[in-house]
Amino acid sequence: MRIAVVGATGLVGSVMLKVLQERGFANEDIIVAASEKSVGKELDFAGRKLKVVLPSEAVEMNCDFAIFSAGSKVSKEFAPKFASHNTIVIDNSSCWRMDENVPLVVPEINIDAVKPSDRIIANPNCSTIQMVMALAPLDMEYNIKRLVISTYQSVTGTGVKAVNQLDMEEQGLDCEKAYFHPIYRNVLPYGGDMTDDGYTTEEIKLVKETQKILNKHISITATVARVPVCGGHSESVNIEFEKSFELEDVRRLLSEFSGVEVMDEPKKNIYPMPIISQGKDEVFVGRLRRDFSVKNGLNMWVVADNLRKGAATNAIQIMQALINKYPRG
């Protein structure tokens, strides 16, 4: 099998290569592609060196799959080119997510949204992925009516420049800034770009992507914040259900859902934290408690490694599911 990783030199791309090795693809033909400035660079993969090529070169190599994490501009240009060569593209950018002809997939929830003829599949935003993993089993049982979301997102979600800014500010050094304000010992009440209505693009993604994956009729409002954490997004999620629930049943449903781990013993100081999620593929859920201000209200705290389940792992899980569902050749 020939698999291209487009954007292989970035934060998510490097994790994709790691996850490919972990999930049994170490012996496959892996093509690593990136921008011109990285061409010729060698990347370590499963004990061998892979030389970086341009996406335009990778297109011509007739790959079975191409996993993208190179930004919307690259995806818009090259995803259709790969698809025209019968390559299945799994794209981690926002480029295709809201295209009505492109499935937006978290494999544990809606892999059936992918048709045999689909050649471009969208990977949701990292914050969306971890949240819908915790919401899906509850929505199936109780029907979600409304969501109020606040996120506390790692600098790794912005990229290498943001990680470097946090490191340099911690050391009292000057550097090129990813954020307009300092991030060290600070919280920035936005993520992405501001829009005319006062919401940010990251907040809009949470609303629209969740509705596309779960139910377009769910009412959703979101606030995104960037915090000085390097690895792992956290979310406070307030849910209003159509149906009544018991907390014991909520814990059971979450515990039984593949990919979710319940950590909910707050009196013993056991609850999800970013430091626990780093390097793991599970979505961690805790601080489960009733919201007594509304009928059928629930509060929960959701944490996951945004580079793994929030990006790389989810994309590779999509590929694995499609290999099993629609064997190629």
ABEGO torsion letter per residue (X at the ends): XBBBBBGAABAAAAAAAAAAAAAGAAABBBBBBBBAAABGBBBBBGGBBBBBBBAAAAAAAGBABBBBBAEAAAAAAAAAAAAAAGBBBBBABAAAAABAABBBBBAAAAAAABBAABABBBBBBAAAAAAAAAAAAAAAAAEBABBBBBBBBBAAAAEAAAAAAAAAAAAGBBBBBABABBABGBBBBBBEBBBAAGBBAAAAAAAAAAAAAABAABBBBBBBBBBBBBEEBBBBBBBBBABBBBAAAAAAAAAABBGBBBBBBAAAGBBBBAAAABGBABBBBBGBBBBAABBGBBBBBBBBBAABAABAAAAAAAAAAAAAABBBX
